[in-house]
Amino acid sequence: MIEESLIDKLRTEFLEASEDSLDAIEAIANQSLQGTANPDQAFEEIRRHIHSIKGSAASVGYPIISTIAHRLEDYLDGAHHLDANLIGGIGKYCDQIREIVSTGREPSSQHIAQLLRALPISAQAGGFDIKVLDVEVLLVSPSKMISKIVRNELMQCGFRVVRATGAMEAFQLAVRSQPDAMVFAQTLDELSGAELARAFKAMTVTADKPIGVLTSFPLDHPGLQGLPSDVRIIRTGREHFPEDMGDFLAYIQTEFL
């Protein structure tokens, strides 16, 4: 009873703190638009509030709020200042979080993937004008540089991209977001990309999804042996990356377009 009471108290405190953070984000965004706030400071303040919401949500039983906040961080990745378009996108993410916070209840599992896919896609990743398709790719890599390169390639094809940095986070996002395809870096902390690919291919719900493994290793490396035949290996070297990545993009397009 005491433990349940404590959990309820922590949830109430989280919801109240999140409401305050959302109000602060809205106020900072309005001040930035009106020219009464320092743009750099305003941007960092918004990122701080988002990170605070993300860090607390899952631990008190609101994993979808954490996922939305995570996606909002991705949405802001690569941006350096606030403008009207970026603020409009931030508002749409905050509206979804506020709806959950105001009711204290997360949406049903059948609505989660639909909700997440309705969120704005990052406009900062490549500076290109493309038609966004209803195809979502989960990209798992701890490297910001590699992630940026691969994400740009995916986004130029119109695919939505969700990024995770480790294997455990990948499992969580795959369950919540239900991505259409996945790309795993071979070098991860908990499991290798190849091990992650084998795991997802062994599960009925993800067995048919296109999966690629990003690696700097040669094809005969022991860690890459025994992969299912439909898992694509994408070598990151200059000599092989354009062709390997092109083959994987064509694979996704064949499946969904």
N, C-alpha and C positions, 0 to 999 in steps of 0.2 A: 504493500500500500504506500509506504514511504517512498519507494523507488518510483512508482507510478506518479505520485504527487510531484516528485522532483522533475520527472520528464515533462509533465504537463506545465510546470512552471517554466522550464527551459524553453518549451515550445512557445508559450505565451510571450516570453521575453524576446525570443527570436522574431516572432511576427511583429511585435511592436518596434523592435530595432530596424527591421526590414522596411516597415512603413516609413519610419523616419529617414532611412537611407534613400528610399524612392522619392520622398518629398524633397530631399536635399539634391538629388540628381536633377529633378525637374527645375528646381530653383536655380541651380548652377547653369543648366542649359539655357534657361530664359535670360539670365544675366549675360551669358556669353553672346546670345543673339542681339541683345540690346547694347552690347559694347561696354557694359559696366563691370566686366570681370576679365582678368588676365587670361587670355586663351590657353596658354600653356598650363597655368595653375588649375584652371577649370577642368581641363582634360584629365590631369592627374588626380584631381579630387573625385571625378566621376569614376575613374578606374579603381580608386581606393574603395569607394562605396560598393562597387560591383564585386570586387574581390572579397570584401567582408561578407556580403550576402552569400556568395558561392562557398566560402569556407565554413560557414555555420549551418547551411541548409540541410545537408545530408545527415549530419550528426544528430539532428533533432527530428528526423523523419520526414524531410521534404526533399528527396533526391531530385525531383523534376525541377524545382527551383534552382538547385545547384547546377543542373544540366543547362537550363536556360541562361543562367549567369555565365556559365562556361562558354556557351555559344556567343554571348554578348562580348566576352573578352576576345574571342576569335574575330568577331565582327569589327572590333576596334584595332585588331592587330595590324600594324603597318601604318595606321593613321597617326598624325602628329598634332593635329589641331581640330577644333570643332568648327563645323559649318552647318548650314541649314539641313542639308541632306543627311549628314551623319547624325545630327540631333533628332531628326525625324525617325531614323532607324532605331536609335537608342530608345525613343519613346515607345515604339512598338514592342520592344523586348520588355521594357518596364511595365507596360500595360498588362502583359501576360503574367508577370510576376505579381503585380498588384492584385490581379483577379484571384490568384491562389491565396495570397496573403489575407485578402479581405474576407474570404470564406473559411480559411484555415483548412481547406481540403484540396488535395491534388486531383487533377482530372482522371477519369477512368483510363485503364491501360489501353483500350481500343482507340482513345482519342489522343494519346500522347504523341505518337509519331506524326499524326496530322497537324497537331499544334506546333511541333518543332519545325516541320517543313514549311509552315506558313511564315516563319520568321524571316526577316530580310537577310539576304546573302551579302557577304562582305564586298564592299565596293573598292577596297583598298589594295587588294592583292595584286592586281596587274594593270589597272588603268585602262582596261579594254571594255568595249561595249558589246555585250553578247546577250543572247536570249537564254534566260535561265530555264533549265529543264527540270522536270520532276524526277531527277535521278540524283541520289545522294551517295557520296563516297566517304567512307571512314578512313582517314589517313592517320596512321600511328607511327610517330617518329619523335625522338627526343631532340633532334637537331632542327633548330629554327631555319637554318639555311636550306637544308634539304627539303624541309616542309614547304618553304616558300616556293622553291623551284617546282616541286611536284604539284602543289596546290594551283599554281598559275597554269600549269599544263592542263589540269583537270577543269579548271574554271573557264579556260578558253574554249572548251568543248561545251560549256553551258552546265556542267555538273555542279551541284551543291557540294561543299566540302566541310566535313566536321573533323577536327583534329584532336587526337589524344597523344599523350607523351609516353604511356606505358601500357603493358599488357592488361593489368587489372582494370584500368580505366577503359580500355578498349572493350572488354567484356561488358562493363556497365553501359557504355554508350550504345553498343550493338543491341542490347536488350531493349533500351529505351527508344532509340532512334530508328531501329530496323533499317539500316543502310542497304542500298542496292548492290554496292560493291565495296571492297576493302583493299587497302594497300598498307603493308606492314614493313617497317625497317627491320632488317635482319638483326641489328644490334639493339636490343632492348634490355632493360634491367632484369625483369622477372623471367620472361621467356624470350627465346629468339623469335624473329619474324616467321621463320619456317615452322617452329613449334606451334605458334599461334595459328598459322594457316592450316596445319594439320588438325588442330583442335576444332576450328570452325568448320572445316570440311567434314569432320566426323559427326557434327550435329545436324540433325534433320532440317532444322529451320534455316540453316545457313549453308547447307551442302552445295546448293546450286548457284551461290553467289560468286561472281567473278572476284578473284583474289590475286593480288600481285605482291611479290616480296622484293623490297629494295635492298640491294647489296653491292658492296665493292668487291666481294669475293668472286673468284672464277667459278664457272659452272660445275667444276668437278670437286668443289670444296665439300668436305664431309658433312658440314652442317646443312647443306642444301640437298643432300641425297634422300630419296624416298618420299619426295613430295608428290601429292596427287597430280596426275597428268594435266589437269586443267588449271593448276596454279602457275601463273606466269612469273618468271624471274626477270626483274628489271635491274640491269646493271647500271651503276651510277657514274661510271667513267665516261669521259667525253666520246670515246670511240663507240660505245654501245648504247648509251642512254637514249639518244633520239630515236633509234630504231626500236629498242625494247619498249620504251614508253609509248611509242606510236602503235606498236602491236597490242599493248594492253588497252589503250584508248579505243582501238578498233574493236577489241573483244567486248568492251562494255557497250559500245554503240550497236554491235550486232545483237546483243542480248536485249537492249531496251529501246532502240530507235528503229 
